Amino acid sequence: MRYLTTREAAAILGVDPSRVRLLCQRGRIKTIRIGNTYAIPEGELQRFGAIPRRAGRPRRSQTAFPQTATKTPFQQGVLPSQ
């Protein structure tokens, strides 16, 4: 079994090595820790790369930010004084 470094995995996935380290820390990519380094099995990288993903940033949920903000004077129809 061949193991890859985060830099090699990043080149294969087309992302930054810091993104691969984050995925390893969160458990999205199964790894083996050797000291301060992640060793990623080649089969695990193929499994992760085969998972379909939507492009772009995930939408934020509506419940996370309720519409409690107050309106500015301009939104209320009042022009600011000069």
C-alpha positions as CSV (number, residue, x, y, z in Angstrom):
1,M,0.0,0.0,0.0
2,R,1.3,3.4,-1.0
3,Y,1.0,6.4,1.3
4,L,0.9,10.1,0.2
5,T,1.9,13.3,1.9
6,T,-0.5,16.2,2.2
7,R,1.4,18.0,-0.5
8,E,1.1,15.0,-2.9
9,A,-2.6,14.6,-2.1
10,A,-3.2,18.3,-2.7
11,A,-1.6,18.1,-6.2
12,I,-3.8,15.2,-7.1
13,L,-7.0,16.8,-5.8
14,G,-6.1,20.2,-7.2
15,V,-6.4,22.0,-3.8
16,D,-4.0,23.7,-1.4
17,P,-2.1,21.5,1.1
18,S,-3.7,23.4,4.0
19,R,-7.1,22.3,2.7
20,V,-6.0,18.6,2.7
21,R,-4.7,19.0,6.3
22,L,-8.1,20.5,7.3
23,L,-9.9,17.6,5.7
24,C,-7.7,15.2,7.6
25,Q,-8.2,16.9,10.9
26,R,-12.0,16.8,10.4
27,G,-11.9,13.1,9.6
28,R,-13.2,13.6,6.0
29,I,-10.0,11.8,4.7
30,K,-8.9,8.9,6.8
31,T,-5.2,9.1,7.6
32,I,-2.4,7.7,9.7
33,R,-0.5,10.2,11.9
34,I,3.3,9.8,11.9
35,G,4.6,12.3,14.3
36,N,3.4,15.7,13.0
37,T,2.7,14.4,9.5
38,Y,-0.4,12.9,7.9
39,A,0.1,9.7,5.8
40,I,-2.8,9.3,3.4
41,P,-3.4,5.9,1.9
42,E,-3.7,6.1,-1.9
43,G,-7.0,4.1,-1.9
44,E,-8.5,6.6,0.6
45,L,-7.6,9.5,-1.6
46,Q,-9.3,7.8,-4.6
47,R,-12.4,7.2,-2.4
48,F,-12.5,10.8,-1.4
49,G,-11.9,12.1,-4.9
50,A,-14.8,10.0,-6.2
51,I,-17.4,11.6,-3.9
52,P,-19.5,14.1,-6.0
53,R,-19.5,17.6,-4.7
54,R,-21.2,20.8,-5.6
55,A,-19.0,23.7,-6.6
56,G,-19.0,26.9,-4.6
57,R,-19.5,27.9,-1.1
58,P,-22.3,26.1,0.9
59,R,-25.4,28.2,1.5
60,R,-25.9,29.5,5.0
61,S,-29.0,28.3,6.7
62,Q,-31.9,30.7,7.3
63,T,-32.1,29.8,11.0
64,A,-28.5,30.8,11.7
65,F,-29.2,34.5,11.0
66,P,-32.7,35.5,11.8
67,Q,-34.0,38.7,10.4
68,T,-33.7,40.7,13.6
69,A,-31.5,43.5,12.3
70,T,-33.0,47.0,12.6
71,K,-33.6,49.1,9.5
72,T,-31.3,52.0,8.7
73,P,-32.9,55.5,8.3
74,F,-32.5,55.2,4.6
75,Q,-34.5,52.0,4.4
76,Q,-37.3,53.6,6.5
77,G,-37.7,56.4,3.9
78,V,-35.9,59.0,6.0
79,L,-33.0,60.8,4.3
80,P,-30.0,61.6,6.5
81,S,-29.5,65.2,7.3
82,Q,-26.6,67.0,5.7
